[in-house]
């Protein structure tokens, strides 16, 4: 009486491993690009929310001056507090809710009626470039491949 042996041959196993390797070589870079794009979108949302906080600051104080903090300068000259640098009225990093920092938020080019907000890429987002938003609503980025419209997001 013959017994039938069940199982895989080494060739069949190597073919399966090769197929999994090919699928992984396509899926992993796509996933990483998707994660980077999601973190960029989170920074863009943080900049818009930060701009809303700046507008609230102007309503309460009459100007954009004195919203800056550490590492900043007193560009308005109105008081002893900084106008640029890390914000005192908003989170200094993205993600706002905590976790691994992907962007640093700063205020620059402050006058009583204008400002520029910048999200400087950090960590795994460094190759994605920086994002900025001005008081007039102008959006720009430093890496054109990360932008939707050439140099604007």
ABEGO torsion letter per residue (X at the ends): XBBBBBEBBAAAAAAAAAAAAAAAAAAAAAAAAAAAAAAAAAAAAAAAAAAAAAAAAAAAAGBABGABBBGBBBAAGABABBABEBBAABBABOBAAEEBBABBBBBBGBBAABBBBBBBBBEAAAAAEBBBBBAAGBBBBABAAABABGABX
